[in-house]
Amino acid sequence: MTKLYKFTDTEKLYWETWDNFWHYTVHWGSLGTRGQSKLVMLSLFSSAKTKVEAEMEKMKDLGYVEIEDEVVLMIEYKIEGMGDSKDIDKRHRLESLMNDVLGWTGLGHCDGGSIGSGTMEVCCMVVDFDMAQKVVADSLKSTEFRDYTRIYDENDG
């Protein structure tokens, strides 16, 4: 998977692609939105990979770059003691949801979680903490995950 971003004073954009064996998915838009996507297929005269690489070079020429410094966004829940299998199942469902929400809005991905000592956390790697915090909170509002205690930047504690 390749993820490129272009942040200016007036907009934050993303462009990404990933290999689906026989074709590539290209996904782009304004950060925090579901954006648009297309499939790039193998054709008689060129490979899908060649097409995607050419498009990627165009995006780089337009100022899109890879971001290496992601922020750790944590979603925390209170649990009883060390937690139980229901808590672990809930955490796994939340990890899946966060991969979907953050991935399709260009914001990042879920990187697992932890459980014990009265809390359960899901760890997400994001490129814009403030925007991701809002998108995550909005996506949890009417779900089984709305009972979180806080969403925070791990570096701020």
Legacy VTK file of the C-alpha trace (Angstrom):
# vtk DataFile Version 3.0
C-alpha trace
ASCII
DATASET POLYDATA
POINTS 157 float
0.000 0.000 0.000
1.208 3.473 -0.840
-0.265 6.552 0.860
0.449 10.098 -0.317
-0.717 13.377 1.196
-0.809 17.022 0.205
-1.365 19.514 3.026
-1.644 23.218 2.225
-3.048 26.216 4.112
-6.443 25.627 2.486
-6.766 21.856 2.019
-5.618 18.445 3.165
-5.748 15.771 0.480
-4.855 12.102 0.291
-4.161 9.624 -2.503
-3.513 5.946 -1.880
-3.333 2.666 -3.713
-3.155 -1.006 -2.891
-2.722 -4.224 -4.812
-5.700 -6.603 -5.046
-3.821 -9.358 -6.924
-5.327 -8.850 -10.428
-5.997 -5.129 -10.112
-5.179 -2.089 -7.982
-7.531 0.096 -5.973
-6.826 3.824 -6.111
-8.547 5.934 -3.441
-8.349 9.725 -3.079
-10.114 12.742 -1.603
-10.140 15.392 1.101
-8.754 14.106 4.387
-11.551 13.032 6.718
-13.987 12.202 3.912
-14.661 8.874 2.203
-13.409 10.324 -1.083
-13.557 8.435 -4.339
-12.039 5.219 -5.577
-11.460 3.341 -8.785
-10.067 0.021 -9.924
-7.076 -0.031 -12.234
-7.128 -3.219 -14.262
-4.607 -5.066 -16.351
-5.081 -4.313 -20.042
-3.789 -5.911 -23.200
-1.034 -3.302 -23.589
-0.045 -2.358 -20.035
0.032 -3.762 -16.554
-2.105 -2.345 -13.773
1.071 -1.766 -11.754
2.589 0.368 -14.534
-0.592 2.461 -14.753
-0.696 3.008 -10.988
3.002 3.867 -10.803
2.542 6.490 -13.539
-0.420 7.988 -11.682
1.584 7.987 -8.451
4.406 9.919 -10.125
1.865 12.509 -11.351
0.589 12.903 -7.789
4.140 13.411 -6.510
4.679 16.030 -9.218
1.572 17.787 -7.845
3.176 17.936 -4.376
1.845 14.775 -2.740
4.322 13.137 -0.330
4.451 10.186 2.032
4.043 11.050 5.724
6.296 9.179 8.090
5.361 10.819 11.399
1.985 9.461 12.412
0.282 10.325 15.709
-0.966 7.628 18.092
-4.689 8.112 18.739
-6.020 5.992 21.601
-9.655 5.098 22.271
-10.116 4.096 25.911
-12.877 2.191 27.709
-13.314 1.368 31.387
-13.617 -2.349 32.120
-13.794 -4.522 35.210
-10.354 -5.661 36.353
-8.406 -7.415 33.620
-11.438 -7.740 31.332
-13.031 -10.858 29.920
-13.697 -12.521 26.577
-16.623 -10.153 25.869
-14.286 -7.179 26.285
-11.708 -8.749 23.970
-14.403 -9.491 21.359
-15.603 -5.881 21.604
-12.048 -4.615 21.165
-11.565 -6.747 18.054
-14.838 -5.444 16.547
-13.729 -1.877 17.293
-10.317 -2.495 15.722
-12.066 -3.664 12.553
-14.375 -0.642 12.541
-11.457 1.755 13.037
-9.537 0.181 10.157
-12.590 0.788 7.975
-13.340 4.333 9.213
-9.761 5.602 9.260
-8.750 3.803 6.082
-11.629 5.021 3.939
-11.228 8.626 5.159
-7.482 8.713 4.452
-6.681 9.297 8.115
-4.778 6.134 9.024
-5.309 2.652 10.426
-5.788 0.664 13.618
-2.639 -0.830 15.115
-4.116 -3.212 17.701
-4.960 -2.640 21.313
-4.502 -3.627 24.921
-6.600 -4.701 27.865
-6.140 -4.951 31.632
-5.912 -3.018 34.900
-9.368 -1.481 34.503
-9.083 -0.193 30.937
-9.198 -1.375 27.369
-7.580 0.648 24.586
-7.535 0.584 20.822
-4.453 2.131 19.219
-4.729 3.964 15.890
-1.990 5.518 13.784
-3.264 8.760 12.203
-1.844 11.608 10.113
-4.017 14.383 11.629
-5.009 13.893 15.270
-7.678 16.618 15.534
-9.490 15.546 12.394
-9.202 11.849 13.272
-10.517 12.469 16.787
-13.627 14.143 15.363
-14.189 11.468 12.693
-13.727 8.669 15.232
-16.067 10.269 17.794
-18.725 10.843 15.107
-18.417 7.258 13.870
-18.916 5.850 17.390
-21.953 7.972 18.379
-24.733 5.550 17.565
-22.862 2.264 17.932
-22.084 -0.215 20.688
-18.775 1.673 21.053
-20.262 5.018 22.151
-19.383 4.356 25.826
-15.668 5.213 25.474
-14.116 7.194 28.327
-11.787 9.258 26.162
-10.054 9.618 22.810
-6.570 10.974 23.293
-3.111 11.469 21.815
-0.861 8.881 23.458
1.982 11.407 23.590
-0.186 13.824 25.633
-1.296 11.082 28.064
LINES 1 158
157 0 1 2 3 4 5 6 7 8 9 10 11 12 13 14 15 16 17 18 19 20 21 22 23 24 25 26 27 28 29 30 31 32 33 34 35 36 37 38 39 40 41 42 43 44 45 46 47 48 49 50 51 52 53 54 55 56 57 58 59 60 61 62 63 64 65 66 67 68 69 70 71 72 73 74 75 76 77 78 79 80 81 82 83 84 85 86 87 88 89 90 91 92 93 94 95 96 97 98 99 100 101 102 103 104 105 106 107 108 109 110 111 112 113 114 115 116 117 118 119 120 121 122 123 124 125 126 127 128 129 130 131 132 133 134 135 136 137 138 139 140 141 142 143 144 145 146 147 148 149 150 151 152 153 154 155 156
